[in-house]
Amino acid sequence: MRDIRIEQAHGFDFATARAQAKKWLSEAESQFGLKADYIEGETADTASISKAGVDAKATLTADKIVFEASLGFFAKPLKSAISSGIGEGLQKYFVSAA
């Protein structure tokens, strides 16, 4: 079971949503020091995201992006801060950018 699940709808075409996802991940890599591997697909893209104590995945489709994460023992106390940071990033790149 995932500790965090955030779903954000977007109104972009898939190519624009893909570009926004890559910008979001790039900022997150810089800001939080995480590692993300992005894989493009025909109907959905996935990003495997990792950092000590966090194992996460983001899935981008034509209408939404879904972020899911499992937190290790030491990361669990930071669940609220992590959720808030991810939510703000998704809002920034998938809502206000529209």
N, C-alpha and C positions, 0 to 999 in steps of 0.2 A: 504494500500500500504506500502511496506517495504521501509525503508530509505536506507538500505544497502543490496546488493545482490552480493555475490562473488561465482563464480563457478570455481573449480579446478579439472582438470582431473588427474587421476592417472593410473599407469600401474601395480598396485599390484593385486594379487589374493585377494579375499574378506576378508579372515582371516588376511592377512598381513595389508590390508587397515584398518580393524577394530582395529588392534593393534596400528597402527599409529594414528588413530583418538583418541583413548583413551590416548595416550601419549600427543597429541596436547591439548586435553581438560584438562589433569592434569596440564600441564605447564600453560595454561591459567588461571586455577583456582588459582594456586599459584601466578602467576605474577599479575593478575588483580583482584583477590578477588571475582571472580564470582562463581555462583553455577550452576552446570551442572548435569542433570539427563539423563543418557544414557540408551537407550532401544534397545536391539538387535532384529532384525527381520530376516526372512528367506532371503529376497531379498534386504532389506534396513534397515539401523539402523538410529535412530533419537536421537538427543540430544536437550533437552530443556535447554536453557541457560538464566540465569537472573542475573541481578545486578541492583541496583537503577538506573532507567531511561533507562534501556536496556532490551528488550524482544526479544530473538533470538532463532533460531532453526538451527541446522545443520543436513543435511540428507546425509548419506553415501550410495552409491550404488556400484555395481561391477566396475564401470568405473569413478566415480567422487564423489566429495563432494561439497555440496552447502550450503553456510552460508547465512542466511537472518535475518535481524534485524530491529526492529522498535525502534526508539529512542524517548525518552521523551523530553520534552521542554528543560531541562537543559543539556541533552546529545547531542542535535542536533549541538551545536557549536563544539563538539568533533568528528563529523562524519568523517572528514578526518583522524584524528589520529586513530580512531577506525578501519576504513577501512584498513589503512596502517598496523596496528598491526595484524589484522586478516589475511590479505594477506600474510604478512611475515611468520606467523605461518603455514599457509597452504603450502606455498612454502617450508618451512623447512621440514615439515613432509611428504609431498606428491610429491615433486619433487627432492630435493637434497638427500633424503633418498633412492632413487631408485638405 
